[in-house]
Amino acid sequence: MASEAAPGIRVQVCYALRDGVWQRSLELAPGATVGQALAASGFARQFPDLDAWALGVGIYGRRAAPGTALADGDRVEVYRALSFDPKESRRRRVEHRRAKQAKQGRERPPGLL
């Protein structure tokens, strides 16, 4: 009787671009790590000027170390830098609301939203 090899685990490695998504589906050996998945995906060859670990790498939105073991169906995500400051964006929205309310004659004191 022939021995069957252990089935591999299927994972996806993805990186969000400004105009799309780069992703690779992989089948790895059981016990594979995030670092191994990233290396097998070819991310470093596709994006030689980016350091994935400096940007941040995670599994489904949670940061992961290179030695983190993967499970079947995991999605390894390489994060990218924010294109804007969330605090500044919120300030602009508040200013916009205040200006709109002032036009309508309902001005609030600056301390209130």
Secondary structure, DSSP 8 states (H G I E B T S, - for coil): --------EEEEEEEEETTEEEEEEEEE-TT-BHHHHHHHHTHHHH-TT--HHHH-EEETTEE--TT-B--TT-EEEE----SS-HHHHHHHHHHHHHHHHHHTT----TT--
